[in-house]
Amino acid sequence: MRLNYTQNFRKNYKKRISNNPNLTQRFKKRLELFLSSPSHPLLRSHKLAGAKKDLRSFSVAGDIRVIYYQEGETIYLVDIGSHNQVY
């Protein structure tokens, strides 16, 4: 499986997550779990609805979510942030 970070994801990761070492570590651990077992219950992965119906989400910590989609063997990380920031 290949991982691709969109420009939007990179920008929001830097702005919302990278300045918090605890969240940075949690993101790395959850991303590792996601890549090895995308349907693991801790991730609470689910399809989105409405305007984002082609996207999916998984949980990093508390209210922090990662928005992504998959095309073939490539996963594109689209956004990261709190529930209110990404939805």
Backbone torsions as a table, in degrees:
resi	resn	phi	psi	omega
1	MET	NA	136.9	-178.8
2	ARG	-106.5	145.0	-177.5
3	LEU	-118.2	133.6	-179.7
4	ASN	-130.3	129.5	178.1
5	TYR	-100.5	120.6	177.4
6	THR	-72.0	161.9	178.4
7	GLN	-59.0	-41.1	178.8
8	ASN	-61.1	-42.8	178.4
9	PHE	-61.9	-47.5	-179.2
10	ARG	-57.9	-45.0	-179.1
11	LYS	-62.5	-48.2	-177.2
12	ASN	-72.7	-31.5	175.2
13	TYR	-62.2	-47.0	-179.5
14	LYS	-62.7	-42.5	-176.4
15	LYS	-75.1	-39.5	-170.7
16	ARG	-103.2	-25.4	-169.4
17	ILE	-119.2	-43.7	-168.4
18	SER	-61.9	-22.1	179.7
19	ASN	-84.4	1.4	178.9
20	ASN	-119.3	101.9	-176.5
21	PRO	-57.5	-35.3	179.2
22	ASN	-64.4	-46.9	179.0
23	LEU	-66.8	-36.9	177.8
24	THR	-60.5	-45.5	179.1
25	GLN	-65.3	-43.5	178.8
26	ARG	-62.2	-40.7	178.5
27	PHE	-61.0	-46.4	-179.2
28	LYS	-60.2	-42.6	179.7
29	LYS	-66.7	-43.1	-179.8
30	ARG	-69.5	-34.9	177.5
31	LEU	-65.6	-41.4	176.8
32	GLU	-60.7	-45.3	177.8
33	LEU	-62.4	-43.9	179.7
34	PHE	-59.6	-43.8	-178.1
35	LEU	-68.8	-30.2	180.0
36	SER	-88.3	-29.8	-176.8
37	SER	-151.1	79.9	-173.8
38	PRO	-58.1	-22.3	-178.2
39	SER	-103.3	16.2	179.1
40	HIS	-59.5	136.3	-176.9
41	PRO	-59.4	-30.2	179.1
42	LEU	-61.7	-26.9	-177.1
43	LEU	-78.2	-23.3	-177.0
44	ARG	48.4	44.6	-178.9
45	SER	-69.6	138.6	180.0
46	HIS	-158.1	158.6	174.0
47	LYS	-73.6	150.2	176.0
48	LEU	-98.5	167.4	-177.1
49	ALA	-121.5	175.3	175.6
50	GLY	66.7	-134.5	-176.9
51	ALA	-64.7	-20.3	-179.2
52	LYS	-105.8	26.5	-173.3
53	LYS	-62.4	-19.6	179.3
54	ASP	-89.7	1.3	-176.7
55	LEU	-109.9	165.7	176.1
56	ARG	-129.7	168.6	-178.8
57	SER	-139.3	147.9	167.9
58	PHE	-137.2	155.6	-174.6
59	SER	-89.2	137.7	176.0
60	VAL	-99.6	-55.3	-178.5
61	ALA	-164.0	132.3	177.9
62	GLY	49.2	-111.4	-175.7
63	ASP	-97.0	3.5	-176.4
64	ILE	-87.0	127.6	-177.4
65	ARG	-124.6	153.9	171.3
66	VAL	-116.2	129.3	176.9
67	ILE	-101.1	134.2	-176.6
68	TYR	-151.2	169.3	168.6
69	TYR	-145.7	162.4	-177.9
70	GLN	-125.5	134.1	173.3
71	GLU	-125.8	110.3	-177.1
72	GLY	61.4	-123.4	-179.4
73	GLU	-95.8	8.2	-178.4
74	THR	-109.7	131.5	175.3
75	ILE	-105.7	129.0	179.5
76	TYR	-107.5	117.2	175.1
77	LEU	-84.9	122.3	-170.9
78	VAL	-100.6	-40.0	-175.5
79	ASP	-157.5	158.5	175.5
80	ILE	-146.4	141.6	178.7
81	GLY	159.4	-171.2	178.7
82	SER	-70.1	166.2	-179.7
83	HIS	-52.2	-48.5	-178.7
84	ASN	-66.2	-31.7	-178.4
85	GLN	-74.1	-35.2	-173.5
86	VAL	-98.2	-16.8	-178.8
87	TYR	-102.8	NA	NA
